[in-house]
Amino acid sequence: MRQYLRCFILVLLTTSCLQSQTDSLIMEETPPYYQIPEAPESYNGTNVVARMIDGLGFRYYWATKDLRDGDLEFTPGNNGRKASIVLDHLHGLSTTILNGTLNKPNVRPAEKVERTWEELRKATLENFMAASKNLRLADGEDLQHLNIIFQRGENSSEFPFWNMINGPIADAIYHVGQIVSFRRSSGNPMDPNVNVFMGVRKD
């Protein structure tokens, strides 16, 4: 009887361990921003910008969820860029935003990395999340010490973080709106149950 109980407990512990590992793996593989993170407890410069990036990340998540090959190839015509090129640009913007929270140079020309669409989407979302976390962990006055740095060969240029707000962050929000419009035009509109004001999907 004791041996039976020991075996039973061992099976339960093993199953629990395996389930925990599986849950952890699923969490790691699932891109962030299914819903917007909790708001910071206080208002300061870095927290406000972090929340702006969280809003961007949430909108990007749902604007790009379940895109089909036809959606990625969609173009509005009149020599406009197709959706996949806009999404490549959005990834570049997410990298610039992340680098700005680290005072890390943006090397030009950027290194080309071959990725599937799902890999590119996940990388973009993770960049937004990492940038937000960096700002939340920073001191509220740290924005004045952060810069956008561009490096091309031996030449570099720096811009204050003000330019990050009206530049890459605003630009990324603009292009997410383009993707929402493009997918509606290609017959695959964004999930209507997404509430961008509240930052949740209504079940």
N, C-alpha and C positions, 0 to 999 in steps of 0.2 A: 504493500500500500504506500509506504514512504517513497519507494523507488518510483512508483507511478506518479505521485505528487511532484517529485523532483523533476521528472520528465515533462509533466504538464506545465510546471512553472517555467522550465527552460524553453519550451515551445512558445509560451506567451511572451517571454522576454525577447526571444529571437524575432518573433513576428512584430513586436512593438518596435524593435531596433530597425528592422527592415522597412517598416512603414515610415519611421522617422527619417531614414535615409532617403526613401522615395519622395516624401513630402519636401525634404530639403532640396532634392534634385529638381523637382517641379518648380519650386520657388526660384531657383537659380536660372532655370530655362525660361521662365515666364517674364516677358518684358515688363518694366515698371509702368506706372501711370494708368492702370485699369481704372483707378479712381484717384482723385487728388489727395495728396498727403494731408495730415492734420496741419492746420495753420500754426505758425510760430506763436509763442505766448506773448511776445511783445513786438511793438512796432519800432524798427530802426532801419537804417539804410540797407544793410545786408539782408535782413529778413524780408524787406519789401521786394527787393530784386529777386530773392530766392522764390518768393511766392509768385512773382511774374513768370519765372521759369517753370514753376510747377503748373501754372495755368497753361503755358505753352506745351509742356509735356503731355498734359491730359488731352488737350485738343489734338495734338499730333497723334496720340495713341488711337483715338477713335476716328480721326480723319483717314488713317492709313490701315485700319483693321479690315481684314478680309478683302484687300484689293486683289483683283483678278489680273491676269496677263493683259487682257484688253484694256483695263483701267490704266495700267502702267504705260501702255503704248498710246493712250489717248492724247490727242493734241487739239487745241481749240481752232486750229487753222490760222491763216494769215501769218505764216512763218513763226507762230508761237512755239515755245518749247514743249515737248511732250512731258507727261507726268513724271516719267522715270528720271528725266534730267532735272526737273524741279526737286525731286526727292534726293538726288545726289547732292544738289546744292544745299538742301536742308541739313544733310549730314555734315557738310562742310561748315555750315553756320553753327551747328551744335558743337563741333570741335573748337571753333573759335571762341564760343561762349565758355566752354570748359577751360580752355587754355587761359582765358582772361581771369578766371578765378584763381589761377595758379601763378600768374605772371610768367607764363610759359610762352616762348615765341611760336608764332605760326609760320612754319617754314614754307616758302614759296619757291618753286612750284611744289604743291602738296604731293606726297607719295601716293601712288596709285595702288590700291588694295582691291583685289578681286573678291567680291562678296555676292552671295545670293541676295535676293530682295529681302527675305526674312532676316538674314544676318545684318543687312544694312539698317533695317528698321530697328532691330534690337540695339545695335550699336548707337544709333541716334538717340533712342530713349534713355539708354544708360548714360550717355553724355549729359543729357539734360538733368538726370537725377544726380549725377556726381557733381555737376556745377551747383545745383541747389544745395546739396549737402555741404559743399565747401563754404558756401556763403553763410549757411545757418551756423556753422561752427566758428565763423570768423567774428571778430569784434565788430560792433555796429558802425564803428568809424573807419573800418579798414578799406572801404571803397576808395578813399583818397590815395591809397597806396597801391591800388590795382591798376594795371594798364593793359591795353591791347597792343601787342608787340608783333610786328611783321618782320620776318627775316628773309632776305633774298641774297644768297651768297654772303659777302662780307658787309652788305648794307642792311641796316635795320631802321625801323621807324616805330615810334611809340605814340599812343593816343590815350587820353584819360578814359576812365570807366564810363564817363558820360556818353561817350561815343558807342559804348556797348549797348546802352539802353535804346538810343534812337537809331543805332545801326543794326548789328546782328540779331538782337532780340526782337525788335520791331519788324525787321525783315523776315525773320522766321515765322512770326505770327501771320504776316501778310501771305507768305507762301503756303502755309497750312490752309488758309482760306481758299487759295487757288486749288489745292487738292480736293477740298470739299466740293468746290464748284465743278471740277473736272469729273469726279466720280459720279456726280449727279447727272452730268451731261452724257456719260457713258453708260447710264442705266443701272448704276450700283450706288444709290445714295447712302449717306452715312446713317448709322443706326438712329432712328428717331427717338429712341428712349434715353438718349444721352442728354443730360442736363449740364451744360457747360457752366451755368451760373452757380450751381451747387457743387459741381465737380463729381458727379456720380452718374451711374446708369440706373435708371428706374426699372426695376424688374416687373 
